[in-house]
Amino acid sequence: MNSTKSDAEQIDEECLPLFPDLPKVEGRKPRKYKRIDQLIWSDHKARFIQHYLRYFVQITKHGAYIDGFAGPQYLDKLDAWTASLVLASEPKWLRHFYLCELAQDSVKCLQDLVASQPIPMSKSGRKLPRNIEVVAGDFNQTIERILASGRITQKEATFCLLDQRTFECHRQTLIMLSRYKQQPNNKIELLYFLGVGWLHRAFSGLRNEEIPLKWWGRPDWRDLLDMNCWSIAETVRRRFNDELGYKFSAAYPIFDREEGNKIMYYMIHASDHEDAPALMVRAHSKAVRSLPAETQMTLLDISKLSLPDRT
C-alpha cells in the first residue's frame, strides 16, 4: 500500500470546515460554527453523548432514543456506560427508549439497568411518561420490527446511537433508518461510530467477504485499504449526505491515551435539524470543559502525538 500522510498532518493541513455541507440560503448569510479545537478521549465519549442528548431534548421537548448496540462495552467501567448515562440525564423528556443488544450477558445488564430506574418526575413533582424496552437480538433485524410497529411516530424527534464493533451495523440498516421519516419531518438523527483505529487489521483478518460487503453495502470496500483514517472518515461522512440524504454531517475524531494517543474511531453525526450542528459543538465544548485540565489537549498539539500512518 502507498504511504500517506499521518492523521495529524491530514487534519492540520486540510483545515476543512466542521460542517462542509451546510447549505447556502439565498439572501441569508450561512451559519458558521467554530471548528473543534480540543481532543475528546474514548473514555469520555459517553459524557459527550449525554451532553448532546440533554441539549437535543431541550429543543424537542420529547423524543425517542434508539441504541443499536446498547450493552456495556466494559463491565468494569459502568460509569462510562452510555445507556446508563442517557437514562439518568435531565430533563427526562425522552419518552421512548429502545435498548438493543445481541449478547445475552449484555441483555441481562440492560434488563437490570431498566429495573433499577426510578419513576421519572418533573421538577414540579409530576410523573413523566416514559417507556424503556430492552430488545434482544441482532439490531440489523430488530430495527426493522421496531420501525414497522409504528410506535415511533413520524413527528416524534428520534435519535439513534450506533456504537458498533467494527462491522456490526449493516449498510441496509442505515438506509432503513434514513428512510423511515417522510417529508417534511426530519430524518432519524444518527450518531455512527467508525472504528478506524483497528479497521485495517480487521480487514486483514476477514475470511468471509460477506461481512464487509454487508457493512459497506458495495463491492468497492477494498478501496478503503489504501486510505488513512481521516480519508476513510470523510468518505463515510459524505455518504451520509450524498446517499442517505442528510443535510448536515460531521466526523469527530476520538483519541485513546492507552493506545499511544491514536485516533481510535470517528464519531459521525448526521442530522436534518438546523440546530443540530451548533448543539453538537456545544456538547463537545461542555464535555471537554468537564474533564480535568491534565486530560485536555488542543488539536494544535496533535503534531506532538505519536499518531501512526493508518495504511
Beta strands, then each sheet from edge to edge (+ up, - down):
strand 1: 40-41
strand 2: 64-67
strand 3: 96-101
strand 4: 131-136
strand 5: 158-162
strand 6: 189-194
strand 7: 248-256
strand 8: 262-271
sheet 1: 1+ 7+ 8- 6+ 5+ 2+ 3+ 4+
end
